[in-house]
Amino acid sequence: MTAILYILVFTIIAIGSWQAVKIFGLLKSNEIATEKENNINGWLMLGIMAFLYSLMIFSFYKYSKVLLPQLAASEEGLHIDKLFKITFILIFIVQFITQFLIFYFTFKYRGKDKSYKATFLTDNHKLEFFWTIIPAIVFSGLIIYGLWTWNLVTDITNKEDNPIYIELYSKQFQWEARYAGKDNILGEANIRNIKGINTMGVDMSDKNSQDDKAVLHEIYLPKGRKVVFQIRSQDVIHSAYMPHFRAQMNCVPGMKTYMGFTPSVTTEEMRNNEDTKIKVTNINKIRAVNSKKLIANGEDALEPYIFDYLLLCNKICGSSHYSMQMKIVVVEESEYNKWIASKKTLAQVIN
């Protein structure tokens, strides 16, 4: 595969160099391209157009199976998906029409004889009005909807939702989480307080820290209740990315960032979603093929993949960036309440 790529790159460079030499030769000698050459280039432009459209259709068919399930797992995610779909449809329509016109007119008005010329317009106020006003209206609508969605995700001041406050703490190369206690207020923390089992640097002199609860391996979220995340980083810039909830926020050393969403689909419900089942089946087919190779080399086979929500790092933060993830479990609120009640407070663990 690498050899084919090298050959392809070399071929493109050679063709580009050859064309550049021809262009410079035409400039120096004042030669004019022949009608045959113009005709060849015109048809080549149609060929390129056909190739680009074929590649686009193939990509939709081939790679749609590796996309996220269509069902967003949060209420805010539904708006993000809607915004994405509207933007994508608009871009698709505009690029389809624009690309067609570029290649078609290049073919139609290729050099023939002197009597065959395109009509040139110095200006057209009506046309300029439409292609200025229409994009302005469309972009304004997208921006307004985008800002409304962004405010929905980043609004952490609305107490009417009775949100749960969770801190996500990132470091090379793992996540830790801290839940606010009964007071629903996260205590202060600072990297200078990191010592022993206090790996998040929680300030235990802060009374609001006493009832906080820390978890290391997985976080539980209740369905139907707003969750606000306070995000910190210990070392470099990370990015808290929860793709199925359509949520992402950078983790910046020395400052706190925030985002929130309302889980709307439990882990079990997402596992039973037909779209998810198809994707899990495709993943396990690939794992089965790779397992045969591993067994042939005397290694253990891969275990079947089971769907889980994940918290990932979406910044390339170092050599083990790929393994920086934490399992997320979405359950009904009654089950969440039992789970959080079973966890010890920081005061019980540290003191």
Secondary structure, DSSP 8 states (H G I E B T S, - for coil): -HHHHHHHHHHHHHHHHHHHHHHHHHHHHT----HHHHHHHHHHHHHHHHHHHHHHHHHHHHHGGGS--SS-SBHHHHHHHHHHHHHHHHHHHHHHHHHHHHHHHHHHT----TT------S--HHHHHHHHHHHHHHHHHHHHHHHHHHHHHH----GGG--EEEEEEEETTEEEEEE--TT-----B-GGG-BTTBTT-B-TTSGGGTT-EEESSEEEEETTS-EEEEEEESSS-EEEEEGGGTEEEEE-BTS-EEEEE-B-S-HHHHHT-HHHHHHHHHHHHHHHHHHHHHHHTT----------EEEEE-S--STTGGG-EEEEEEE-HHHHHHHHHTS--HHHHH-
